[in-house]
Structure formats: C-alpha cells, structure tokens
Amino acid sequence: MQSTWMLLENVKNVANRPVEWLRQYYSSVLERDINMRQTWSLIEVQAAFFAGIMPANYSLWLRAACCVWFLMALKRCRRLL
C-alpha cells in the first residue's frame, strides 16, 4: 500500500513540474512571487482566450460561450492577482 502512495506522489510531482516552471516564469515576468493557484488562473485565461480566437468553424454560440468563459476567467484572475 505504501508503494502505491509513493508511486502516486511521484506521478503528481512529474505532472506538476511544467506548471512549476511556468510559475517561476510568470513570477520573473511579473517581478513578484505568485503561487500555484494564481499560475493555474493565468493558464485558464490563456486557454479561454485561445479557444475563443481559434480560426475554426465554430458556431456563434460556441464562440459566445468561449468569450463568456474568457471574461469570467479574467475577472477571477484579476481578483487572485
């Protein structure tokens, strides 16, 4: 049972490594230390933005939903930062 928990902990650490690199990058760009929650919020804003502007054959409703998602994520990110 202990080895299963250690394996899961290793997988979690490996999966979080790229996000930790982004956290350090964002901290250097913003010139202040940010935490992982703020990092995930910034990632969500970027994902919502790119989902809304992708040059795909999206319906107008889907583009509107992406725009609403972007605005909500931006508001949440602003509050966290």
Summary of the structure (lengths in Angstrom):
residues: 81
radius of gyration: 16.6
end to end distance: 39.7
largest distance: 51.0
contacts: 187
relative contact order: 0.11
helix: 84%
strand: 0%
